[in-house]
């Protein structure tokens, strides 16, 4: 016997608000409802056989927690990416307490990355964000490993030049 639509509806009615509160404490309010819905979708797709509503509740909260923790890891990885790229471009290394002060710098770096040619931007992001090796990037982009090395080097140099140019322009104003 499979989970019925009535069971899922009952579990949704009983636990959606609590699940959202739980997820808000992990990921914040903007992503919590989306992750809760994704958790219920996975419940609908799961082949749990015949289980009680309380077992579904525990399964649901476990899945939601795992999804939320994955979201936090992604968010932290993105933050580390912008910190690393910002530090590489600006030539500075800072402590963790200054991460919040960097949001404007992160925005500038994203804008500068958008100005790079696509092949340089992709290679650089795969290297810095996904921490891929040059060989892995070459496979993903279907180019030679030496082209990847050149694109990453030129992308970093171009970012640094654009960064320094903006710094000089901002200093003159």
Secondary structure, DSSP 8 states (H G I E B T S, - for coil): ----HHHHHHHHHHHHHHHHHHHHHHH-HHHHHHHHHHHHHHHHH----S--HHHHHHHHHHHHHHHHHHHHHHHHHHHHHHHHHHHHHHT----GGGTGGGHHHHHHHHHHHHHS-HHHHHHHHHHHTS---HHHHHHHHTS-HHHHHHHHHHHHHHHHHHHHHHHHHHHH-
